[in-house]
Amino acid sequence: MRQGQFFKISLLKKAYLKANKENYIATDDAQLIERLEHKVHTFQGHKQNIKITDQQDLQLIKALL
């Protein structure tokens, strides 16, 4: 199983707007949400729910498709 997370789109937009306004660069969405003083919770997801973060991940997805 993989850890997963999700956010309301309105909250995510607010987080990105704030980061952009403050020229803040985050490593992921969760970091931006935490900057708004919201707790981030994770859940168990399916291992086939692959997060694409680099070129190797993209190649894996292409191979699976």
Secondary structure, DSSP 8 states (H G I E B T S, - for coil): -EEE----HHHHHHHHHHHHHTT---SSHHHHHHHTT-----EEE-TT-----SHHHHHHHHHH-
